[in-house]
Amino acid sequence: MRMDDYKIIHPILPRKDYGKIVNVNKAEGVVVYSEDKELLDGIGGLWNVILGHGNKEIEQAIAEQMAEVGFINPWTCCTDVVYKLADRLIHFADGDFAKTMFTCTGSEAVELAIKLARRHQAAKEKHEKKYIAVFETSYHGTHYGSMTATGVDREYYGPYGPMLQGFAYLPIPFESKQTTQAAIQSLEKFFTKYGEKLGGFLLEPILGVSGVVKLPQSYVKRLKELCREYEVLLIFDEISTGFYRTGPKFAYQEMNIKPDILCLSKGMNNGVLPIGAVLIGNEVSQMIKDHDFINHFSTQNANPLCCAAGVKTIEILERENYGEIVNRKGAYFKQKLEALEKEVSFIKEVRIHGLMIGIELEMENDFSKVLEFVTDLKEEGLLSYPYNNKYSTGIMLLPPYIVTLDQIDSMVTILKNTIVKQIQYS
């Protein structure tokens, strides 16, 4: 098809690259089918298809809900499945939060979290505390608030400006005794400068597009102390890490740091329908109760079909003990990738938490090279995700939790063969 024949504008992808779009005709389990080609879905849709494509239980739950009620006006109505998902989310988070607000996407969840943080400070008559702190290579979405909060790829934002005011950016800390201590000292100086202006601190506990970089435990512990000292709300963006992706239900639980606000989406209903949520702690929940309402609304918020898929997804996750499954398969993946890392010099580092995997490559921060590499992997039968920032360049793998050990072996074999070809032709 000629470029002018396309009647759709694809997100992010330049028009000249539309020919590289994978036209998926069928998807089942961990495999997507494109014309006569089978591809292992190494990124679970877009990190969201955690239980694999074509899950029959989820499909049935959606069909049953459609037979009852497919839409409600979220402004004036509700229905049982919406209440049920809100309760299940609070229970799934072990009671660490008091209330749930639904959104349609992860980007919208971040928008809502920013609004909640600022509204909370205004309710306390602290009108100067409007700033939101974020990391400079973070990713939080592409709405104006979430896009401003996103630190990575800021060189592309100019034509869309001006961005929103009231954001402050920090370098990400790395996990080593010396650099972590220096990062903590830098964090303390940051709070000395901005603390009286900060309303919220928004972070990914494991930064995805930074290359799967986990924030050091000691750093996050000190951050929590500073947030408490300066009365700053701590907001965790677990849109990518939630629902057992890294092993625990949520990454904050492994860190033993409870945030004030938690942003969710992606795997929340296996990625089959648009949904997101913000879980709210007691302090912010009380603010909403005392000040009547929150000015946030979208027509499809709390859509019953989306919620039905969410209820069933959480039911399956808990019933099948997917935390243990993710840890076991993640350990197997780690063993295979670390063996490959020793075998080929092209891999600089493997970072893996559960089934969230970052593979840093020897590419001199050249994004065009990693895009070519991802295309080569696709030609060999593996879908992967490229990343690039000022610290590193590489690919990410976030397969569905139902991935088999044989499929993991196949993914590693494809990766090895593609690396060997890359070395031969470089």
C-alpha positions as CSV (number, residue, x, y, z in Angstrom):
1,M,0.0,0.0,0.0
2,R,1.3,3.5,-0.9
3,M,1.8,5.9,2.0
4,D,-1.0,8.2,0.7
5,D,-3.4,5.3,0.9
6,Y,-3.2,5.0,4.7
7,K,-6.2,6.6,6.3
8,I,-4.8,6.4,9.8
9,I,-2.2,8.4,11.6
10,H,-0.2,6.1,13.8
11,P,1.0,7.4,17.2
12,I,4.7,8.2,17.6
13,L,5.8,6.4,14.4
14,P,7.0,8.7,11.6
15,R,4.9,8.4,8.4
16,K,7.8,7.2,6.4
17,D,8.0,4.1,8.7
18,Y,4.3,3.1,8.2
19,G,5.5,0.2,6.1
20,K,7.1,-1.3,9.1
21,I,3.8,-1.6,11.0
22,V,3.0,-5.2,11.9
23,N,-0.4,-6.0,10.6
24,V,-1.7,-8.5,13.2
25,N,-4.5,-10.8,12.0
26,K,-4.7,-13.0,15.0
27,A,-3.2,-13.3,18.5
28,E,-3.2,-16.2,20.8
29,G,-1.3,-16.7,24.1
30,V,2.3,-15.3,23.5
31,V,2.1,-15.5,19.7
32,V,0.8,-12.9,17.3
33,Y,0.2,-13.8,13.6
34,S,1.0,-11.4,10.8
35,E,0.1,-12.7,7.3
36,D,2.3,-15.8,7.0
37,K,4.6,-14.9,9.9
38,E,4.4,-16.0,13.6
39,L,5.9,-13.6,16.1
40,L,6.7,-14.2,19.8
41,D,5.2,-11.2,21.7
42,G,8.2,-10.3,23.9
43,I,6.5,-7.2,25.1
44,G,3.0,-8.4,25.9
45,G,1.1,-6.0,23.6
46,L,2.6,-2.8,25.0
47,W,3.5,-4.3,28.5
48,N,-0.2,-4.8,29.2
49,V,-1.2,-8.2,28.0
50,I,0.0,-9.9,31.1
51,L,-2.2,-13.1,30.8
52,G,-1.7,-13.5,27.1
53,H,-3.8,-12.8,24.1
54,G,-7.3,-14.4,23.8
55,N,-7.9,-15.2,27.4
56,K,-11.3,-17.0,27.3
57,E,-12.3,-16.2,30.9
58,I,-11.8,-12.5,30.4
59,E,-13.7,-12.6,27.1
60,Q,-16.6,-14.3,28.8
61,A,-16.6,-11.8,31.6
62,I,-16.9,-9.0,29.1
63,A,-19.7,-10.7,27.2
64,E,-21.7,-11.4,30.4
65,Q,-21.3,-7.8,31.4
66,M,-22.4,-6.6,28.0
67,A,-25.6,-8.6,28.4
68,E,-26.4,-6.7,31.6
69,V,-25.2,-3.1,31.1
70,G,-22.4,-1.9,28.7
71,F,-22.3,1.7,29.7
72,I,-23.3,4.0,32.5
73,N,-23.0,7.8,32.9
74,P,-20.2,8.0,35.5
75,W,-21.3,11.4,36.6
76,T,-24.8,10.3,37.8
77,C,-24.8,6.5,37.8
78,C,-22.9,3.5,38.9
79,T,-23.3,-0.3,38.7
80,D,-22.2,-3.3,40.7
81,V,-19.1,-4.3,38.6
82,V,-17.6,-0.8,39.1
83,Y,-18.0,-1.0,42.9
84,K,-16.6,-4.6,42.7
85,L,-13.4,-3.6,40.9
86,A,-12.8,-0.6,43.2
87,D,-13.1,-3.0,46.2
88,R,-10.9,-5.6,44.5
89,L,-8.2,-3.1,43.8
90,I,-8.1,-1.9,47.4
91,H,-8.0,-5.5,48.6
92,F,-5.3,-6.4,46.0
93,A,-3.2,-3.6,47.4
94,D,-3.5,-5.1,50.9
95,G,-5.6,-2.3,52.2
96,D,-2.9,0.3,51.9
97,F,-5.3,2.7,50.2
98,A,-8.8,4.0,51.0
99,K,-10.4,4.9,47.8
100,T,-10.3,4.4,44.0
101,M,-10.8,6.8,41.1
102,F,-11.1,5.3,37.6
103,T,-9.5,6.7,34.4
104,C,-9.3,5.5,30.8
105,T,-5.5,5.3,30.5
106,G,-2.3,5.5,32.4
107,S,-1.6,9.0,31.1
108,E,-4.9,10.1,32.5
109,A,-4.2,8.4,35.8
110,V,-1.0,10.6,36.0
111,E,-3.0,13.7,35.1
112,L,-5.4,12.9,37.9
113,A,-2.6,12.3,40.4
114,I,-1.0,15.6,39.6
115,K,-4.4,17.4,40.1
116,L,-5.0,15.5,43.4
117,A,-1.6,16.6,44.7
118,R,-2.2,20.2,43.9
119,R,-5.8,20.2,45.1
120,H,-4.6,18.6,48.4
121,Q,-2.2,21.4,49.0
122,A,-4.7,24.0,48.2
123,A,-7.1,22.5,50.7
124,K,-4.5,22.9,53.3
125,E,-4.1,26.6,52.3
126,K,-0.6,25.8,51.1
127,H,-1.1,27.5,47.7
128,E,2.6,27.9,47.1
129,K,3.1,24.1,47.1
130,K,2.2,23.5,43.4
131,Y,5.5,22.0,42.1
132,I,5.7,18.3,41.1
133,A,9.1,16.7,41.2
134,V,10.0,14.0,38.6
135,F,13.1,12.2,37.3
136,E,14.8,13.5,34.2
137,T,14.6,10.2,32.2
138,S,11.2,9.2,33.5
139,Y,8.1,8.4,31.4
140,H,4.6,9.2,32.5
141,G,2.5,9.7,29.4
142,T,1.7,12.2,26.6
143,H,-1.1,14.3,27.9
144,Y,0.0,17.8,28.7
145,G,0.5,17.2,32.4
146,S,1.9,13.7,32.1
147,M,4.0,14.8,29.1
148,T,5.5,17.7,31.1
149,A,6.2,15.2,33.9
150,T,8.0,13.0,31.4
151,G,11.7,13.6,31.5
152,V,12.8,11.5,28.6
153,D,12.6,12.7,24.9
154,R,12.1,16.3,25.9
155,E,13.9,17.4,22.7
156,Y,10.7,16.5,20.8
157,Y,8.4,18.6,22.9
158,G,9.3,22.1,21.5
159,P,6.7,22.2,18.8
160,Y,3.9,21.3,21.3
161,G,4.9,24.0,23.8
162,P,4.6,25.7,26.0
163,M,4.6,22.8,28.4
164,L,3.0,23.2,31.8
165,Q,4.6,25.2,34.6
166,G,5.5,23.9,38.0
167,F,7.7,20.9,37.5
168,A,11.2,20.2,38.8
169,Y,13.5,17.5,37.4
170,L,16.2,15.3,39.1
171,P,18.8,12.9,37.7
172,I,18.0,9.3,38.4
173,P,20.0,7.5,41.1
174,F,21.9,4.3,40.3
175,E,22.4,1.3,42.5
176,S,25.9,1.4,43.9
177,K,27.0,2.5,47.3
178,Q,29.0,5.5,46.2
179,T,26.6,6.9,43.5
180,T,23.5,6.2,45.7
181,Q,25.0,8.2,48.6
182,A,25.8,11.0,46.3
183,A,22.3,10.9,44.9
184,I,20.8,11.0,48.4
185,Q,22.9,14.1,49.1
186,S,21.7,15.7,45.8
187,L,18.1,14.8,46.8
188,E,18.5,16.5,50.1
189,K,19.8,19.7,48.4
190,F,16.9,19.5,46.0
191,F,14.4,19.5,48.9
192,T,16.3,22.4,50.5
193,K,15.8,24.3,47.3
194,Y,12.3,23.2,46.3
195,G,10.7,21.6,49.4
196,E,8.6,24.6,50.3
197,K,7.2,24.7,46.8
198,L,6.7,20.9,46.2
199,G,3.1,19.5,46.3
200,G,4.0,16.1,45.1
201,F,6.9,13.8,44.1
202,L,6.0,11.5,41.1
203,L,8.2,8.5,40.4
204,E,8.4,5.1,38.7
205,P,9.9,2.7,41.3
206,I,11.5,0.9,38.4
207,L,12.1,3.3,35.5
208,G,11.0,1.5,32.3
209,V,12.2,3.6,29.4
210,S,15.4,4.4,31.3
211,G,16.2,0.7,30.7
212,V,14.6,-1.0,33.7
213,V,16.5,1.0,36.4
214,K,15.3,0.2,39.9
215,L,15.5,3.1,42.4
216,P,17.8,2.1,45.3
217,Q,16.0,1.2,48.5
218,S,18.0,3.6,50.7
219,Y,17.3,6.5,48.3
220,V,13.5,5.8,48.3
221,K,13.5,5.5,52.1
222,R,15.2,8.9,52.5
223,L,12.8,10.3,49.9
224,K,9.8,9.2,51.9
225,E,11.3,10.9,55.0
226,L,11.9,14.1,53.2
227,C,8.3,14.0,51.7
228,R,7.0,13.6,55.2
229,E,9.2,16.4,56.6
230,Y,8.2,18.9,53.8
231,E,4.5,17.7,53.6
232,V,4.9,16.5,50.0
233,L,2.7,13.7,48.6
234,L,4.6,10.7,47.3
235,I,3.1,9.4,44.1
236,F,4.1,6.1,42.6
237,D,3.5,5.5,38.9
238,E,3.1,1.7,38.8
239,I,1.4,1.7,35.5
240,S,4.1,-0.6,34.1
241,T,5.3,-2.4,37.3
242,G,1.9,-3.2,38.9
243,F,0.0,-6.5,39.0
244,Y,3.0,-8.8,39.6
245,R,5.1,-7.5,36.6
246,T,8.2,-7.4,38.8
247,G,7.3,-10.2,41.1
248,P,5.3,-8.6,44.0
249,K,1.8,-7.3,43.4
250,F,3.3,-3.8,43.3
251,A,6.9,-2.6,43.4
252,Y,6.3,-0.3,46.4
253,Q,5.5,-3.3,48.6
254,E,9.0,-4.8,48.0
255,M,10.5,-1.5,48.8
256,N,8.4,-1.3,52.0
257,I,7.5,2.3,51.1
258,K,3.8,3.1,51.0
259,P,3.0,6.0,48.7
260,D,0.1,8.5,49.2
261,I,-1.2,8.0,45.6
262,L,-0.8,5.0,43.3
263,C,-1.3,5.2,39.5
264,L,-2.3,2.0,37.7
265,S,-3.3,0.9,34.1
266,K,-1.8,-1.5,31.5
267,G,-2.1,-5.0,33.0
268,M,-5.1,-4.0,35.1
269,N,-7.5,-5.8,32.8
270,N,-5.0,-7.6,30.6
271,G,-4.9,-4.7,28.2
272,V,-8.2,-5.7,26.4
273,L,-10.0,-2.4,27.0
274,P,-9.0,1.1,28.0
275,I,-8.7,1.5,31.8
276,G,-6.7,3.1,34.5
277,A,-7.0,3.9,38.1
278,V,-5.7,6.0,40.9
279,L,-5.6,4.5,44.4
280,I,-5.8,7.2,47.1
281,G,-4.5,7.0,50.7
282,N,-6.4,8.1,53.8
283,E,-5.1,11.6,53.9
284,V,-6.0,12.6,50.4
285,S,-9.3,10.6,50.7
286,Q,-10.2,12.7,53.7
287,M,-9.4,15.9,51.8
288,I,-11.9,14.9,49.0
289,K,-14.5,14.1,51.7
290,D,-14.0,17.5,53.4
291,H,-14.0,19.5,50.1
292,D,-16.9,17.8,48.3
293,F,-15.5,16.7,44.9
294,I,-12.6,16.5,42.5
295,N,-12.9,18.2,39.2
296,H,-12.0,15.3,37.0
297,F,-14.2,13.6,34.5
298,S,-14.2,11.6,31.2
299,T,-17.1,10.0,29.5
300,Q,-15.7,6.5,29.6
301,N,-14.4,6.5,33.1
302,A,-15.4,3.4,35.0
303,N,-16.9,1.8,31.9
304,P,-18.6,-1.5,33.0
305,L,-17.0,-3.6,30.3
306,C,-13.5,-2.4,31.2
307,C,-14.2,-3.0,34.8
308,A,-15.6,-6.5,34.2
309,A,-12.3,-7.4,32.5
310,G,-10.4,-5.9,35.4
311,V,-12.3,-7.9,38.0
312,K,-11.7,-11.2,36.1
313,T,-8.0,-10.3,35.6
314,I,-7.4,-9.8,39.3
315,E,-9.4,-13.0,40.1
316,I,-7.1,-15.0,37.8
317,L,-3.9,-13.4,39.1
318,E,-4.8,-14.3,42.7
319,R,-6.2,-17.7,42.0
320,E,-3.2,-18.9,40.0
321,N,-0.6,-17.4,42.3
322,Y,1.1,-15.4,39.5
323,G,3.5,-13.7,41.9
324,E,5.3,-17.1,42.3
325,I,5.0,-17.8,38.6
326,V,6.6,-14.5,37.5
327,N,9.4,-14.9,40.0
328,R,10.2,-18.4,38.8
329,K,10.1,-17.5,35.1
330,G,12.0,-14.3,35.7
331,A,14.8,-16.3,37.4
332,Y,14.9,-18.6,34.4
333,F,15.0,-15.7,32.0
334,K,17.8,-14.1,34.1
335,Q,19.9,-17.3,34.0
336,K,19.6,-17.5,30.2
337,L,20.3,-13.8,29.6
338,E,23.3,-13.7,31.9
339,A,24.8,-16.7,30.2
340,L,24.3,-14.9,26.9
341,E,25.8,-11.7,28.3
342,K,29.0,-13.6,29.1
343,E,29.1,-15.1,25.6
344,V,28.7,-11.9,23.6
345,S,30.3,-8.6,24.3
346,F,27.5,-6.7,22.5
347,I,25.4,-6.9,25.7
348,K,26.7,-4.3,28.3
349,E,24.3,-5.2,31.1
350,V,21.1,-7.2,31.9
351,R,18.6,-5.7,34.4
352,I,15.7,-7.9,35.3
353,H,13.0,-7.7,37.9
354,G,10.4,-10.4,37.6
355,L,9.4,-10.3,33.9
356,M,10.5,-6.7,33.4
357,I,13.7,-6.9,31.5
358,G,16.2,-4.3,30.3
359,I,19.1,-5.3,28.0
360,E,21.6,-2.5,27.6
361,L,23.5,-2.8,24.3
362,E,26.9,-1.5,23.0
363,M,25.3,1.1,20.7
364,E,26.9,4.4,21.8
365,N,23.5,5.9,22.5
366,D,22.6,5.7,18.9
367,F,18.8,5.3,18.7
368,S,18.8,4.6,15.0
369,K,20.9,1.6,15.6
370,V,18.6,0.2,18.3
371,L,15.6,0.7,16.0
372,E,17.4,-1.3,13.3
373,F,18.1,-4.0,15.9
374,V,14.5,-4.2,17.0
375,T,13.5,-4.5,13.3
376,D,16.0,-7.3,12.8
377,L,14.6,-9.1,15.9
378,K,11.1,-8.7,14.4
379,E,12.3,-10.3,11.2
380,E,13.6,-13.2,13.2
381,G,10.3,-13.6,15.0
382,L,10.5,-11.6,18.2
383,L,8.7,-8.4,19.2
384,S,10.8,-6.2,21.5
385,Y,10.8,-2.6,22.7
386,P,13.7,-0.1,22.0
387,Y,14.8,2.5,24.6
388,N,17.4,5.3,24.4
389,N,18.4,8.0,26.9
390,K,21.6,9.9,27.9
391,Y,22.6,7.0,30.2
392,S,22.1,4.0,28.0
393,T,20.6,2.4,24.9
394,G,19.0,-1.0,24.5
395,I,15.9,-3.1,24.3
396,M,13.2,-4.2,26.8
397,L,11.3,-7.4,27.1
398,L,8.1,-7.7,29.1
399,P,6.4,-10.9,28.0
400,P,3.0,-12.2,29.1
401,Y,3.2,-14.1,32.4
402,I,2.0,-17.3,30.6
403,V,5.2,-17.4,28.5
404,T,6.6,-21.0,28.6
405,L,10.2,-21.9,29.3
406,D,10.5,-23.1,25.7
407,Q,9.3,-19.7,24.5
408,I,11.9,-18.0,26.7
409,D,14.5,-20.2,25.2
410,S,13.3,-19.2,21.7
411,M,13.4,-15.5,22.6
412,V,17.0,-15.8,23.9
413,T,18.0,-17.8,20.8
414,I,16.5,-15.2,18.5
415,L,18.3,-12.5,20.5
416,K,21.6,-14.4,20.2
417,N,21.3,-15.0,16.5
418,T,20.5,-11.3,15.8
419,I,23.4,-10.2,17.9
420,V,25.8,-12.5,16.0
421,K,24.6,-11.1,12.7
422,Q,24.9,-7.5,14.1
423,I,28.6,-8.2,15.1
424,Q,29.4,-9.8,11.7
425,Y,28.1,-6.8,9.7
426,S,29.4,-4.1,12.0
